[in-house]
């Protein structure tokens, strides 16, 4: 983990790319219902808000472990969202 700024960038890029993929899917599949894809976007935004709030929490004693757990959560939630996109 390099620093807090890099972690914030990673969160932004990963979840932003996931949202972009959902928009592309919606554009390519205009005949299909978008309720599930909109739910994926909402979940990505909620995940973003949660992770950024955790990054900005200053009352952490062991910062290295805290940021490592945030990075792991980003990876896990990102994979889960990608799996949901693949099921569309």
VENDA-V398113 format. One record per helix or strand of 3 or more residues. SS is the DSSP state (H for helix, E for strand). FROM is the first residue (numbers start at 1). TO is the last residue. If there is no record, write none. Layout:
SS:FROM:TO
SS:FROM:TO
This chain:
H:4:28
H:35:55
H:63:87
